[in-house]
Amino acid sequence: MDCKEAQKCIRSFFADELDIGEAKRFVDHVCSCKDCMEELTIEYLLSEGMSRLENADDIDVERELEERLNRVLSRKRMHSQLKTGLFLVVLILICIFLLGGVKIV
Ligand SMILES: [Zn+2]
């Protein structure tokens, strides 16, 4: 993902509209690109700050952004664990099937 793409994804990221692959590429890029992280921070301040302007001092942008990024990453991890689990189940089924097949012969 390049900067242009990443910056287009920022709004979708906050709206939780990115699919898991996009979200991962987005987080990867933003974490390694200072410009996009800055853009993300500004966008976050704009969207969150406006609605909480009266207590804007309470906003810990860095921490909140980090939490959001981590949430995406952990969701992604869960997703891949789920996929690994499913793979194992299929593998076991194939083994049972093959072993069963062997037994019949
Ligand atoms: Zn970038």
Residues whose N, C-alpha, C, O or C-beta is under 5 A from the ligand:
A	BS01	ZN	D2 C3 A6 C33 D35 C36
